[in-house]
Amino acid sequence: MKKLIEEIEQFNKERDWDQFHSPENLAKSIAIESGELLECFQWNNNYNKNEVCEELADVFTYCIMMADKLNVDPEEIVLKKLEKTRKKYPVDKAKGVSTKYNKL
């Protein structure tokens, strides 16, 4: 992950783009790129894997940039949230169902 963050930082530094990467702008970019990812599946399930991977990479990149901007460790925040979600969705109630936690 460290190498990936360094590569993204270098890419942005070379272009002087960090000035545009406020948390608000990054959140907007995540939403925009997520929409483009979703568009890959619009109307049917016949998606182009390469296009999906490119859009997914864009989403990941902006998420990584936002974590870096907020000075948080992506692995740490994902594991913390996963632990919280484990409690909301215990295996004995949630296994094999997609019901929201408050209706289990």
Biopython code that builds the backbone (N, CA, C, O; Angstrom):
import numpy as np
from Bio.PDB.StructureBuilder import StructureBuilder

atoms = [
    (1, "MET", "N", (0.831, -1.197, 0.000)),
    (1, "MET", "CA", (0.000, 0.000, 0.000)),
    (1, "MET", "C", (0.874, 1.259, 0.000)),
    (1, "MET", "O", (0.545, 2.252, -0.648)),
    (2, "LYS", "N", (1.977, 1.204, 0.725)),
    (2, "LYS", "CA", (2.857, 2.371, 0.804)),
    (2, "LYS", "C", (3.375, 2.758, -0.579)),
    (2, "LYS", "O", (3.385, 3.939, -0.927)),
    (3, "LYS", "N", (3.801, 1.780, -1.365)),
    (3, "LYS", "CA", (4.314, 2.036, -2.711)),
    (3, "LYS", "C", (3.219, 2.667, -3.581)),
    (3, "LYS", "O", (3.485, 3.593, -4.348)),
    (4, "LEU", "N", (2.006, 2.165, -3.456)),
    (4, "LEU", "CA", (0.879, 2.693, -4.217)),
    (4, "LEU", "C", (0.620, 4.162, -3.863)),
    (4, "LEU", "O", (0.433, 4.997, -4.749)),
    (5, "ILE", "N", (0.610, 4.461, -2.588)),
    (5, "ILE", "CA", (0.399, 5.837, -2.136)),
    (5, "ILE", "C", (1.507, 6.742, -2.669)),
    (5, "ILE", "O", (1.235, 7.855, -3.122)),
    (6, "GLU", "N", (2.742, 6.274, -2.619)),
    (6, "GLU", "CA", (3.866, 7.061, -3.130)),
    (6, "GLU", "C", (3.722, 7.332, -4.625)),
    (6, "GLU", "O", (4.001, 8.439, -5.086)),
    (7, "GLU", "N", (3.289, 6.329, -5.380)),
    (7, "GLU", "CA", (3.100, 6.498, -6.824)),
    (7, "GLU", "C", (2.016, 7.531, -7.123)),
    (7, "GLU", "O", (2.180, 8.375, -8.005)),
    (8, "ILE", "N", (0.914, 7.460, -6.388)),
    (8, "ILE", "CA", (-0.181, 8.422, -6.582)),
    (8, "ILE", "C", (0.287, 9.831, -6.218)),
    (8, "ILE", "O", (0.015, 10.789, -6.942)),
    (9, "GLU", "N", (0.992, 9.949, -5.092)),
    (9, "GLU", "CA", (1.500, 11.259, -4.671)),
    (9, "GLU", "C", (2.456, 11.837, -5.716)),
    (9, "GLU", "O", (2.381, 13.024, -6.034)),
    (10, "GLN", "N", (3.347, 11.010, -6.248)),
    (10, "GLN", "CA", (4.299, 11.468, -7.251)),
    (10, "GLN", "C", (3.579, 11.928, -8.519)),
    (10, "GLN", "O", (3.910, 12.967, -9.090)),
    (11, "PHE", "N", (2.608, 11.154, -8.945)),
    (11, "PHE", "CA", (1.809, 11.497, -10.122)),
    (11, "PHE", "C", (1.180, 12.877, -9.959)),
    (11, "PHE", "O", (1.253, 13.712, -10.861)),
    (12, "ASN", "N", (0.565, 13.108, -8.808)),
    (12, "ASN", "CA", (-0.103, 14.387, -8.549)),
    (12, "ASN", "C", (0.888, 15.528, -8.379)),
    (12, "ASN", "O", (0.631, 16.649, -8.819)),
    (13, "LYS", "N", (2.020, 15.247, -7.740)),
    (13, "LYS", "CA", (3.041, 16.266, -7.539)),
    (13, "LYS", "C", (3.587, 16.744, -8.874)),
    (13, "LYS", "O", (3.758, 17.946, -9.075)),
    (14, "GLU", "N", (3.861, 15.822, -9.787)),
    (14, "GLU", "CA", (4.384, 16.178, -11.100)),
    (14, "GLU", "C", (3.444, 17.117, -11.850)),
    (14, "GLU", "O", (3.891, 17.928, -12.660)),
    (15, "ARG", "N", (2.168, 17.011, -11.587)),
    (15, "ARG", "CA", (1.165, 17.811, -12.290)),
    (15, "ARG", "C", (0.652, 18.992, -11.467)),
    (15, "ARG", "O", (-0.178, 19.767, -11.943)),
    (16, "ASP", "N", (1.144, 19.131, -10.232)),
    (16, "ASP", "CA", (0.706, 20.185, -9.319)),
    (16, "ASP", "C", (-0.808, 20.128, -9.106)),
    (16, "ASP", "O", (-1.490, 21.153, -9.131)),
    (17, "TRP", "N", (-1.315, 18.927, -8.900)),
    (17, "TRP", "CA", (-2.755, 18.737, -8.742)),
    (17, "TRP", "C", (-3.202, 18.682, -7.290)),
    (17, "TRP", "O", (-4.402, 18.723, -7.017)),
    (18, "ASP", "N", (-2.271, 18.590, -6.361)),
    (18, "ASP", "CA", (-2.683, 18.474, -4.960)),
    (18, "ASP", "C", (-3.522, 19.675, -4.526)),
    (18, "ASP", "O", (-4.367, 19.557, -3.639)),
    (19, "GLN", "N", (-3.295, 20.801, -5.136)),
    (19, "GLN", "CA", (-4.051, 22.018, -4.802)),
    (19, "GLN", "C", (-5.557, 21.841, -5.014)),
    (19, "GLN", "O", (-6.356, 22.572, -4.430)),
    (20, "PHE", "N", (-5.936, 20.885, -5.836)),
    (20, "PHE", "CA", (-7.349, 20.649, -6.129)),
    (20, "PHE", "C", (-7.967, 19.550, -5.264)),
    (20, "PHE", "O", (-9.166, 19.283, -5.349)),
    (21, "HIS", "N", (-7.146, 18.923, -4.441)),
    (21, "HIS", "CA", (-7.579, 17.717, -3.737)),
    (21, "HIS", "C", (-7.985, 17.979, -2.289)),
    (21, "HIS", "O", (-7.417, 17.407, -1.358)),
    (22, "SER", "N", (-8.957, 18.836, -2.117)),
    (22, "SER", "CA", (-9.539, 19.027, -0.787)),
    (22, "SER", "C", (-10.404, 17.802, -0.481)),
    (22, "SER", "O", (-10.827, 17.106, -1.404)),
    (23, "PRO", "N", (-10.669, 17.531, 0.784)),
    (23, "PRO", "CA", (-11.555, 16.402, 1.098)),
    (23, "PRO", "C", (-12.897, 16.500, 0.367)),
    (23, "PRO", "O", (-13.422, 15.491, -0.103)),
    (24, "GLU", "N", (-13.448, 17.703, 0.271)),
    (24, "GLU", "CA", (-14.726, 17.880, -0.433)),
    (24, "GLU", "C", (-14.603, 17.490, -1.909)),
    (24, "GLU", "O", (-15.448, 16.764, -2.432)),
    (25, "ASN", "N", (-13.557, 17.969, -2.575)),
    (25, "ASN", "CA", (-13.374, 17.641, -3.989)),
    (25, "ASN", "C", (-13.109, 16.157, -4.193)),
    (25, "ASN", "O", (-13.578, 15.565, -5.166)),
    (26, "LEU", "N", (-12.363, 15.559, -3.281)),
    (26, "LEU", "CA", (-12.091, 14.127, -3.397)),
    (26, "LEU", "C", (-13.371, 13.319, -3.193)),
    (26, "LEU", "O", (-13.598, 12.331, -3.892)),
    (27, "ALA", "N", (-14.209, 13.732, -2.239)),
    (27, "ALA", "CA", (-15.487, 13.040, -2.035)),
    (27, "ALA", "C", (-16.354, 13.136, -3.285)),
    (27, "ALA", "O", (-16.994, 12.161, -3.679)),
    (28, "LYS", "N", (-16.374, 14.306, -3.904)),
    (28, "LYS", "CA", (-17.127, 14.467, -5.155)),
    (28, "LYS", "C", (-16.566, 13.543, -6.235)),
    (28, "LYS", "O", (-17.321, 12.897, -6.962)),
    (29, "SER", "N", (-15.244, 13.485, -6.333)),
    (29, "SER", "CA", (-14.607, 12.642, -7.343)),
    (29, "SER", "C", (-14.905, 11.167, -7.118)),
    (29, "SER", "O", (-15.101, 10.419, -8.076)),
    (30, "ILE", "N", (-14.941, 10.743, -5.861)),
    (30, "ILE", "CA", (-15.292, 9.352, -5.546)),
    (30, "ILE", "C", (-16.703, 9.055, -6.034)),
    (30, "ILE", "O", (-16.951, 8.013, -6.641)),
    (31, "ALA", "N", (-17.626, 9.973, -5.766)),
    (31, "ALA", "CA", (-19.016, 9.773, -6.196)),
    (31, "ALA", "C", (-19.119, 9.742, -7.721)),
    (31, "ALA", "O", (-19.828, 8.907, -8.282)),
    (32, "ILE", "N", (-18.422, 10.637, -8.375)),
    (32, "ILE", "CA", (-18.458, 10.694, -9.841)),
    (32, "ILE", "C", (-17.899, 9.408, -10.441)),
    (32, "ILE", "O", (-18.508, 8.816, -11.332)),
    (33, "GLU", "N", (-16.748, 8.985, -9.952)),
    (33, "GLU", "CA", (-16.127, 7.767, -10.487)),
    (33, "GLU", "C", (-16.949, 6.525, -10.149)),
    (33, "GLU", "O", (-16.986, 5.574, -10.930)),
    (34, "SER", "N", (-17.606, 6.531, -8.993)),
    (34, "SER", "CA", (-18.490, 5.413, -8.642)),
    (34, "SER", "C", (-19.651, 5.325, -9.613)),
    (34, "SER", "O", (-20.088, 4.235, -9.982)),
    (35, "GLY", "N", (-20.151, 6.494, -10.025)),
    (35, "GLY", "CA", (-21.214, 6.525, -11.033)),
    (35, "GLY", "C", (-20.735, 5.963, -12.356)),
    (35, "GLY", "O", (-21.474, 5.252, -13.037)),
    (36, "GLU", "N", (-19.506, 6.275, -12.724)),
    (36, "GLU", "CA", (-18.951, 5.742, -13.967)),
    (36, "GLU", "C", (-18.752, 4.225, -13.872)),
    (36, "GLU", "O", (-18.923, 3.507, -14.857)),
    (37, "LEU", "N", (-18.394, 3.752, -12.689)),
    (37, "LEU", "CA", (-18.288, 2.304, -12.474)),
    (37, "LEU", "C", (-19.659, 1.654, -12.617)),
    (37, "LEU", "O", (-19.794, 0.619, -13.269)),
    (38, "LEU", "N", (-20.650, 2.245, -12.023)),
    (38, "LEU", "CA", (-22.012, 1.726, -12.109)),
    (38, "LEU", "C", (-22.518, 1.722, -13.546)),
    (38, "LEU", "O", (-23.253, 0.823, -13.954)),
    (39, "GLU", "N", (-22.121, 2.725, -14.300)),
    (39, "GLU", "CA", (-22.534, 2.821, -15.699)),
    (39, "GLU", "C", (-22.079, 1.606, -16.515)),
    (39, "GLU", "O", (-22.719, 1.247, -17.504)),
    (40, "CYS", "N", (-20.995, 0.987, -16.109)),
    (40, "CYS", "CA", (-20.506, -0.219, -16.806)),
    (40, "CYS", "C", (-21.531, -1.348, -16.766)),
    (40, "CYS", "O", (-21.486, -2.255, -17.597)),
    (41, "PHE", "N", (-22.451, -1.299, -15.811)),
    (41, "PHE", "CA", (-23.449, -2.356, -15.641)),
    (41, "PHE", "C", (-24.856, -1.897, -16.023)),
    (41, "PHE", "O", (-25.830, -2.620, -15.814)),
    (42, "GLN", "N", (-24.955, -0.695, -16.582)),
    (42, "GLN", "CA", (-26.272, -0.166, -16.928)),
    (42, "GLN", "C", (-26.938, -1.016, -17.996)),
    (42, "GLN", "O", (-26.320, -1.380, -18.997)),
    (43, "TRP", "N", (-28.185, -1.321, -17.773)),
    (43, "TRP", "CA", (-29.094, -2.019, -18.687)),
    (43, "TRP", "C", (-28.901, -3.521, -18.752)),
    (43, "TRP", "O", (-29.851, -4.235, -19.072)),
    (44, "ASN", "N", (-27.734, -4.022, -18.467)),
    (44, "ASN", "CA", (-27.556, -5.475, -18.500)),
    (44, "ASN", "C", (-26.295, -5.853, -17.734)),
    (44, "ASN", "O", (-25.581, -4.993, -17.219)),
    (45, "ASN", "N", (-26.041, -7.123, -17.671)),
    (45, "ASN", "CA", (-24.883, -7.623, -16.944)),
    (45, "ASN", "C", (-23.755, -8.017, -17.892)),
    (45, "ASN", "O", (-22.837, -8.737, -17.499)),
    (46, "ASN", "N", (-23.816, -7.552, -19.131)),
    (46, "ASN", "CA", (-22.765, -7.827, -20.106)),
    (46, "ASN", "C", (-21.722, -6.717, -20.025)),
    (46, "ASN", "O", (-21.709, -5.810, -20.858)),
    (47, "TYR", "N", (-20.868, -6.788, -19.043)),
    (47, "TYR", "CA", (-19.901, -5.722, -18.815)),
    (47, "TYR", "C", (-18.547, -6.064, -19.430)),
    (47, "TYR", "O", (-18.215, -7.227, -19.659)),
    (48, "ASN", "N", (-17.788, -5.015, -19.686)),
    (48, "ASN", "CA", (-16.438, -5.145, -20.189)),
    (48, "ASN", "C", (-15.501, -5.106, -18.978)),
    (48, "ASN", "O", (-15.392, -4.079, -18.308)),
    (49, "LYS", "N", (-14.838, -6.206, -18.703)),
    (49, "LYS", "CA", (-14.014, -6.303, -17.499)),
    (49, "LYS", "C", (-12.911, -5.247, -17.474)),
    (49, "LYS", "O", (-12.616, -4.699, -16.412)),
    (50, "ASN", "N", (-12.306, -4.955, -18.599)),
    (50, "ASN", "CA", (-11.252, -3.938, -18.639)),
    (50, "ASN", "C", (-11.793, -2.562, -18.259)),
    (50, "ASN", "O", (-11.151, -1.824, -17.511)),
    (51, "GLU", "N", (-12.971, -2.218, -18.773)),
    (51, "GLU", "CA", (-13.586, -0.938, -18.426)),
    (51, "GLU", "C", (-13.939, -0.892, -16.945)),
    (51, "GLU", "O", (-13.735, 0.128, -16.286)),
    (52, "VAL", "N", (-14.465, -1.989, -16.424)),
    (52, "VAL", "CA", (-14.799, -2.063, -14.998)),
    (52, "VAL", "C", (-13.538, -1.864, -14.158)),
    (52, "VAL", "O", (-13.554, -1.115, -13.181)),
    (53, "CYS", "N", (-12.462, -2.526, -14.530)),
    (53, "CYS", "CA", (-11.203, -2.407, -13.783)),
    (53, "CYS", "C", (-10.667, -0.980, -13.815)),
    (53, "CYS", "O", (-10.149, -0.492, -12.810)),
    (54, "GLU", "N", (-10.786, -0.307, -14.959)),
    (54, "GLU", "CA", (-10.318, 1.075, -15.040)),
    (54, "GLU", "C", (-11.128, 1.994, -14.137)),
    (54, "GLU", "O", (-10.563, 2.848, -13.453)),
    (55, "GLU", "N", (-12.440, 1.827, -14.131)),
    (55, "GLU", "CA", (-13.282, 2.664, -13.266)),
    (55, "GLU", "C", (-13.059, 2.317, -11.793)),
    (55, "GLU", "O", (-13.036, 3.204, -10.939)),
    (56, "LEU", "N", (-12.895, 1.041, -11.503)),
    (56, "LEU", "CA", (-12.617, 0.618, -10.134)),
    (56, "LEU", "C", (-11.292, 1.207, -9.661)),
    (56, "LEU", "O", (-11.173, 1.631, -8.512)),
    (57, "ALA", "N", (-10.300, 1.232, -10.542)),
    (57, "ALA", "CA", (-9.011, 1.841, -10.202)),
    (57, "ALA", "C", (-9.171, 3.323, -9.895)),
    (57, "ALA", "O", (-8.535, 3.838, -8.975)),
    (58, "ASP", "N", (-10.013, 4.012, -10.654)),
    (58, "ASP", "CA", (-10.260, 5.428, -10.382)),
    (58, "ASP", "C", (-10.884, 5.619, -8.999)),
    (58, "ASP", "O", (-10.485, 6.512, -8.252)),
    (59, "VAL", "N", (-11.860, 4.781, -8.662)),
    (59, "VAL", "CA", (-12.504, 4.870, -7.347)),
    (59, "VAL", "C", (-11.475, 4.619, -6.242)),
    (59, "VAL", "O", (-11.390, 5.381, -5.280)),
    (60, "PHE", "N", (-10.698, 3.549, -6.389)),
    (60, "PHE", "CA", (-9.655, 3.243, -5.398)),
    (60, "PHE", "C", (-8.669, 4.396, -5.254)),
    (60, "PHE", "O", (-8.298, 4.775, -4.143)),
    (61, "THR", "N", (-8.252, 4.945, -6.384)),
    (61, "THR", "CA", (-7.267, 6.029, -6.351)),
    (61, "THR", "C", (-7.790, 7.217, -5.556)),
    (61, "THR", "O", (-7.090, 7.742, -4.691)),
    (62, "TYR", "N", (-9.000, 7.637, -5.841)),
    (62, "TYR", "CA", (-9.558, 8.771, -5.102)),
    (62, "TYR", "C", (-9.774, 8.434, -3.627)),
    (62, "TYR", "O", (-9.590, 9.297, -2.769)),
    (63, "CYS", "N", (-10.155, 7.210, -3.321)),
    (63, "CYS", "CA", (-10.315, 6.810, -1.912)),
    (63, "CYS", "C", (-8.973, 6.842, -1.184)),
    (63, "CYS", "O", (-8.882, 7.317, -0.052)),
    (64, "ILE", "N", (-7.943, 6.336, -1.839)),
    (64, "ILE", "CA", (-6.603, 6.358, -1.248)),
    (64, "ILE", "C", (-6.134, 7.798, -1.045)),
    (64, "ILE", "O", (-5.553, 8.133, -0.013)),
    (65, "MET", "N", (-6.391, 8.637, -2.034)),
    (65, "MET", "CA", (-6.000, 10.046, -1.922)),
    (65, "MET", "C", (-6.731, 10.731, -0.766)),
    (65, "MET", "O", (-6.145, 11.543, -0.050)),
    (66, "MET", "N", (-8.006, 10.402, -0.588)),
    (66, "MET", "CA", (-8.762, 11.021, 0.495)),
    (66, "MET", "C", (-8.240, 10.553, 1.856)),
    (66, "MET", "O", (-8.100, 11.352, 2.783)),
    (67, "ALA", "N", (-7.956, 9.269, 1.967)),
    (67, "ALA", "CA", (-7.397, 8.754, 3.223)),
    (67, "ALA", "C", (-6.076, 9.455, 3.535)),
    (67, "ALA", "O", (-5.814, 9.831, 4.677)),
    (68, "ASP", "N", (-5.258, 9.623, 2.513)),
    (68, "ASP", "CA", (-3.974, 10.298, 2.699)),
    (68, "ASP", "C", (-4.188, 11.751, 3.109)),
    (68, "ASP", "O", (-3.519, 12.249, 4.014)),
    (69, "LYS", "N", (-5.113, 12.425, 2.450)),
    (69, "LYS", "CA", (-5.400, 13.830, 2.765)),
    (69, "LYS", "C", (-5.897, 13.978, 4.208)),
    (69, "LYS", "O", (-5.588, 14.962, 4.881)),
    (70, "LEU", "N", (-6.668, 12.990, 4.672)),
    (70, "LEU", "CA", (-7.193, 13.020, 6.042)),
    (70, "LEU", "C", (-6.206, 12.448, 7.057)),
    (70, "LEU", "O", (-6.464, 12.413, 8.260)),
    (71, "ASN", "N", (-5.067, 12.003, 6.527)),
    (71, "ASN", "CA", (-4.013, 11.434, 7.374)),
    (71, "ASN", "C", (-4.501, 10.228, 8.174)),
    (71, "ASN", "O", (-4.250, 10.109, 9.373)),
    (72, "VAL", "N", (-5.209, 9.337, 7.470)),
    (72, "VAL", "CA", (-5.659, 8.087, 8.090)),
    (72, "VAL", "C", (-5.128, 6.911, 7.280)),
    (72, "VAL", "O", (-4.894, 7.027, 6.077)),
    (73, "ASP", "N", (-4.944, 5.793, 7.942)),
    (73, "ASP", "CA", (-4.443, 4.575, 7.313)),
    (73, "ASP", "C", (-5.625, 3.802, 6.736)),
    (73, "ASP", "O", (-6.503, 3.377, 7.486)),
    (74, "PRO", "N", (-5.663, 3.610, 5.402)),
    (74, "PRO", "CA", (-6.795, 2.894, 4.797)),
    (74, "PRO", "C", (-7.029, 1.513, 5.409)),
    (74, "PRO", "O", (-8.172, 1.138, 5.669)),
    (75, "GLU", "N", (-5.970, 0.765, 5.637)),
    (75, "GLU", "CA", (-6.127, -0.573, 6.224)),
    (75, "GLU", "C", (-6.755, -0.486, 7.609)),
    (75, "GLU", "O", (-7.646, -1.266, 7.945)),
    (76, "GLU", "N", (-6.293, 0.451, 8.398)),
    (76, "GLU", "CA", (-6.810, 0.605, 9.757)),
    (76, "GLU", "C", (-8.299, 0.962, 9.768)),
    (76, "GLU", "O", (-9.068, 0.378, 10.532)),
    (77, "ILE", "N", (-8.710, 1.913, 8.930)),
    (77, "ILE", "CA", (-10.114, 2.322, 8.964)),
    (77, "ILE", "C", (-11.035, 1.246, 8.386)),
    (77, "ILE", "O", (-12.174, 1.101, 8.830)),
    (78, "VAL", "N", (-10.550, 0.499, 7.407)),
    (78, "VAL", "CA", (-11.373, -0.583, 6.853)),
    (78, "VAL", "C", (-11.530, -1.701, 7.886)),
    (78, "VAL", "O", (-12.632, -2.218, 8.071)),
    (79, "LEU", "N", (-10.454, -2.075, 8.553)),
    (79, "LEU", "CA", (-10.545, -3.133, 9.570)),
    (79, "LEU", "C", (-11.426, -2.700, 10.743)),
    (79, "LEU", "O", (-12.182, -3.508, 11.284)),
    (80, "LYS", "N", (-11.332, -1.437, 11.132)),
    (80, "LYS", "CA", (-12.173, -0.921, 12.220)),
    (80, "LYS", "C", (-13.651, -0.987, 11.830)),
    (80, "LYS", "O", (-14.493, -1.399, 12.628)),
    (81, "LYS", "N", (-13.954, -0.582, 10.611)),
    (81, "LYS", "CA", (-15.344, -0.618, 10.136)),
    (81, "LYS", "C", (-15.828, -2.050, 9.984)),
    (81, "LYS", "O", (-16.986, -2.344, 10.281)),
    (82, "LEU", "N", (-14.965, -2.942, 9.529)),
    (82, "LEU", "CA", (-15.329, -4.349, 9.395)),
    (82, "LEU", "C", (-15.694, -4.948, 10.753)),
    (82, "LEU", "O", (-16.642, -5.726, 10.853)),
    (83, "GLU", "N", (-14.956, -4.596, 11.779)),
    (83, "GLU", "CA", (-15.264, -5.089, 13.126)),
    (83, "GLU", "C", (-16.633, -4.587, 13.587)),
    (83, "GLU", "O", (-17.409, -5.337, 14.179)),
    (84, "LYS", "N", (-16.916, -3.337, 13.318)),
    (84, "LYS", "CA", (-18.224, -2.764, 13.675)),
    (84, "LYS", "C", (-19.337, -3.469, 12.905)),
    (84, "LYS", "O", (-20.391, -3.767, 13.468)),
    (85, "THR", "N", (-19.106, -3.734, 11.625)),
    (85, "THR", "CA", (-20.100, -4.391, 10.782)),
    (85, "THR", "C", (-20.318, -5.841, 11.206)),
    (85, "THR", "O", (-21.432, -6.354, 11.108)),
    (86, "ARG", "N", (-19.264, -6.504, 11.674)),
    (86, "ARG", "CA", (-19.410, -7.880, 12.192)),
    (86, "ARG", "C", (-20.440, -7.935, 13.310)),
    (86, "ARG", "O", (-21.227, -8.877, 13.394)),
    (87, "LYS", "N", (-20.431, -6.928, 14.160)),
    (87, "LYS", "CA", (-21.371, -6.882, 15.283)),
    (87, "LYS", "C", (-22.792, -6.624, 14.802)),
    (87, "LYS", "O", (-23.749, -7.148, 15.374)),
    (88, "LYS", "N", (-22.933, -5.822, 13.759)),
    (88, "LYS", "CA", (-24.257, -5.520, 13.224)),
    (88, "LYS", "C", (-24.850, -6.704, 12.467)),
    (88, "LYS", "O", (-26.068, -6.864, 12.399)),
    (89, "TYR", "N", (-23.979, -7.523, 11.904)),
    (89, "TYR", "CA", (-24.410, -8.658, 11.083)),
    (89, "TYR", "C", (-23.802, -9.956, 11.600)),
    (89, "TYR", "O", (-22.912, -10.512, 10.956)),
    (90, "PRO", "N", (-24.263, -10.453, 12.748)),
    (90, "PRO", "CA", (-23.708, -11.708, 13.272)),
    (90, "PRO", "C", (-24.009, -12.864, 12.308)),
    (90, "PRO", "O", (-25.077, -12.918, 11.697)),
    (91, "VAL", "N", (-23.062, -13.769, 12.188)),
    (91, "VAL", "CA", (-23.180, -14.878, 11.244)),
    (91, "VAL", "C", (-24.474, -15.649, 11.443)),
    (91, "VAL", "O", (-25.134, -16.004, 10.467)),
    (92, "ASP", "N", (-24.847, -15.913, 12.683)),
    (92, "ASP", "CA", (-26.024, -16.743, 12.943)),
    (92, "ASP", "C", (-27.322, -16.098, 12.443)),
    (92, "ASP", "O", (-28.311, -16.798, 12.227)),
    (93, "LYS", "N", (-27.329, -14.772, 12.255)),
    (93, "LYS", "CA", (-28.533, -14.094, 11.762)),
    (93, "LYS", "C", (-28.407, -13.649, 10.305)),
    (93, "LYS", "O", (-29.408, -13.562, 9.594)),
    (94, "ALA", "N", (-27.198, -13.372, 9.865)),
    (94, "ALA", "CA", (-27.017, -12.739, 8.561)),
    (94, "ALA", "C", (-26.551, -13.686, 7.454)),
    (94, "ALA", "O", (-26.559, -13.310, 6.282)),
    (95, "LYS", "N", (-26.153, -14.884, 7.801)),
    (95, "LYS", "CA", (-25.592, -15.785, 6.794)),
    (95, "LYS", "C", (-26.612, -16.101, 5.698)),
    (95, "LYS", "O", (-27.698, -16.617, 5.962)),
    (96, "GLY", "N", (-26.229, -15.775, 4.467)),
    (96, "GLY", "CA", (-27.055, -16.115, 3.320)),
    (96, "GLY", "C", (-28.246, -15.208, 3.063)),
    (96, "GLY", "O", (-29.054, -15.482, 2.175)),
    (97, "VAL", "N", (-28.366, -14.126, 3.834)),
    (97, "VAL", "CA", (-29.488, -13.202, 3.625)),
    (97, "VAL", "C", (-28.954, -11.784, 3.423)),
    (97, "VAL", "O", (-27.867, -11.446, 3.891)),
    (98, "SER", "N", (-29.725, -10.974, 2.730)),
    (98, "SER", "CA", (-29.307, -9.608, 2.467)),
    (98, "SER", "C", (-30.112, -8.580, 3.260)),
    (98, "SER", "O", (-30.107, -7.392, 2.937)),
    (99, "THR", "N", (-30.787, -9.040, 4.277)),
    (99, "THR", "CA", (-31.620, -8.183, 5.108)),
    (99, "THR", "C", (-30.760, -7.162, 5.846)),
    (99, "THR", "O", (-29.680, -7.495, 6.334)),
    (100, "LYS", "N", (-31.237, -5.920, 5.930)),
    (100, "LYS", "CA", (-30.514, -4.893, 6.657)),
    (100, "LYS", "C", (-30.449, -5.259, 8.132)),
    (100, "LYS", "O", (-31.360, -5.887, 8.673)),
    (101, "TYR", "N", (-29.359, -4.856, 8.769)),
    (101, "TYR", "CA", (-29.075, -5.251, 10.147)),
    (101, "TYR", "C", (-30.220, -4.951, 11.115)),
    (101, "TYR", "O", (-30.442, -5.724, 12.046)),
    (102, "ASN", "N", (-30.941, -3.871, 10.925)),
    (102, "ASN", "CA", (-32.003, -3.508, 11.872)),
    (102, "ASN", "C", (-33.275, -4.326, 11.685)),
    (102, "ASN", "O", (-34.247, -4.154, 12.420)),
    (103, "LYS", "N", (-33.261, -5.225, 10.689)),
    (103, "LYS", "CA", (-34.423, -6.076, 10.467)),
    (103, "LYS", "C", (-34.080, -7.565, 10.586)),
    (103, "LYS", "O", (-34.899, -8.422, 10.252)),
    (104, "LEU", "N", (-32.885, -7.865, 11.055)),
    (104, "LEU", "CA", (-32.497, -9.265, 11.231)),
    (104, "LEU", "C", (-33.223, -9.891, 12.399)),
    (104, "LEU", "O", (-33.018, -11.068, 12.694)),
]
sb = StructureBuilder()
sb.init_structure("model")
sb.init_model(0)
sb.init_chain("A")
sb.init_seg("    ")
for serial, (resi, resn, name, xyz) in enumerate(atoms, 1):
    if name == "N":
        sb.init_residue(resn, " ", resi, " ")
    sb.init_atom(name, np.array(xyz, "f"), 0.0, 1.0, " ", f" {name:<3s}", serial, name[0])
structure = sb.get_structure()
